[in-house]
Amino acid sequence: MSDPVIVTDTPFAVTVEEGKTYYWCSCGKSQSQPFCDGSHAGSDFTPIEYTATESKELYFCGCKATKAAPFCDGSHKD
């Protein structure tokens, strides 16, 4: 698998907690979107690590085409 699975054409709004580490799914196969559940095993994909510096709502990419991983950059509109 060389191309990620497009999960949705909208971002996932997630309230993150300061100090907590999150692993964004880059392959699109995770059943725990937008986060990794290990479904990428055996592929060229690896999750993207993000540690929250403050508690707030963030928008994680759902189309897997973002250039600002793990966050939405509007690529789903193209």
C-alpha positions as CSV (number, residue, x, y, z in Angstrom):
1,M,0.0,0.0,0.0
2,S,1.6,3.2,-1.1
3,D,-1.3,5.6,-1.0
4,P,-3.3,6.2,2.2
5,V,-7.0,5.4,2.5
6,I,-9.1,8.6,2.4
7,V,-11.2,8.4,5.6
8,T,-13.3,11.5,5.2
9,D,-13.2,14.8,3.4
10,T,-13.4,16.8,6.6
11,P,-11.1,17.1,9.6
12,F,-11.6,15.5,13.0
13,A,-12.2,18.0,15.8
14,V,-10.4,16.6,18.9
15,T,-10.0,18.2,22.3
16,V,-6.4,17.4,23.3
17,E,-5.1,17.4,26.8
18,E,-1.9,19.2,27.7
19,G,1.1,16.9,28.1
20,K,-0.7,13.9,26.5
21,T,0.9,12.3,23.4
22,Y,-1.3,11.3,20.4
23,Y,-0.4,9.2,17.4
24,W,-2.1,10.3,14.2
25,C,-3.0,7.6,11.7
26,S,-1.2,8.3,8.4
27,C,-2.4,5.2,6.5
28,G,-6.1,5.7,6.9
29,K,-6.8,2.1,7.9
30,S,-7.2,2.6,11.6
31,Q,-10.6,1.9,13.2
32,S,-9.7,4.5,15.8
33,Q,-9.6,7.6,13.5
34,P,-7.9,10.0,13.5
35,F,-5.5,8.0,15.7
36,C,-3.4,4.9,15.1
37,D,-4.5,1.5,16.1
38,G,-1.6,-0.4,14.5
39,S,-3.4,-1.2,11.2
40,H,-0.4,0.1,9.3
41,A,1.7,-2.9,10.2
42,G,3.5,-4.3,7.2
43,S,3.1,-1.1,5.2
44,D,5.4,1.8,4.5
45,F,3.3,4.0,6.8
46,T,4.1,5.1,10.4
47,P,2.0,7.2,12.8
48,I,2.8,10.8,13.4
49,E,3.5,11.6,17.1
50,Y,2.0,14.8,18.5
51,T,2.4,15.9,22.2
52,A,-0.1,18.6,23.2
53,T,1.5,21.7,24.7
54,E,-1.9,22.9,26.0
55,S,-5.4,21.7,26.3
56,K,-7.5,22.9,23.4
57,E,-9.5,21.8,20.3
58,L,-7.4,20.9,17.2
59,Y,-8.4,19.7,13.8
60,F,-6.7,16.4,12.7
61,C,-6.6,15.6,9.0
62,G,-9.1,13.0,7.8
63,C,-8.2,13.0,4.1
64,K,-4.6,12.0,4.8
65,A,-3.4,14.5,2.1
66,T,-2.3,17.3,4.4
67,K,1.1,18.9,4.1
68,A,0.9,19.9,7.8
69,A,0.5,16.4,9.3
70,P,-1.1,15.6,11.6
71,F,-3.3,18.7,11.2
72,C,-5.8,19.7,8.5
73,D,-4.4,22.2,6.1
74,G,-7.5,22.3,3.8
75,S,-6.1,19.8,1.3
76,H,-9.5,18.0,1.3
77,K,-10.9,21.0,-0.6
78,D,-8.7,20.4,-3.6
